[in-house]
Amino acid sequence: MNKRCNSCKGSGEEICDKCAGRGYTYKAGGETEDCDACGGLGVTDCPMCNGIGNAQFHYTPISN
C-alpha cells in the first residue's frame, strides 16, 4: 500500500540542509562553490521515502 510521503508531501525532495536550498556554500574569503551535498540543485532526496514521494507501508496480518 502506498501513500503520499508526509515529510516531502509527495515531491520526493527536501531542501538541502547544508546550503539551505541555495545550491552553493561559502568558502573562506566569501567565495561561493556548488554545494557538495546536493550538487548545486538546492534539494536532496527525501530521507523518509528515498526520493520516490510515497511512503511505503508493509501490511502484515495478525493471526488470532
N, C-alpha and C positions, 0 to 999 in steps of 0.2 A: 504494500500500500504506500503510495507517495502523497505527500502533502507539501505545499509551498514552505520553504525554509523560513522560520520566524526571524532568524538572525539577519539575513540579507534580503528578505521579502521577495524571494524568488529570482533575484538578479544573478545570483551566483558570485557576486563580487562584493568586496567591502573596501572602504577607504584604507589605503596603506597607512599603517601605524608609524612607520619610520619617517615618511615625508609628509604626513598629514594630507595626502591627496594632491600635493603639488607636482609630484613626479621628479623632483630634484631635491638634493640636500646641499647644505653649505659646507665648503671646505674651509680650512684655515685661510684667513685673508679675505673672506667674503665671497670667494668664487663659488659657483654652483657646479654640480655634476649630477648626472642622471642617478636616480635612486637605485641602489643595487637590489633592494627588496622587491620592487615592483617593475624594474626595468624601464622606469620613466613614464609608466602609464598612470600612476596615481592610485591604482586599485590592485588588489590581490584577490586570489580565490578565497571565497568564504571558508573559514576553517570548520564550520558546522556541517556544511553539505559538500565540501570539497569542490566547490565551484559549479555544481550541477543545478542549483536552485531549488532542489526538492530535498526535504528531509526524508530519510529512509526509515521506515518503521518495519520491524520484523515481528510478525504476529506468531506467537507460539501458543496454541490452545492448551488450556489447563485441563488435565484429566481428573475426573472425580473418582 
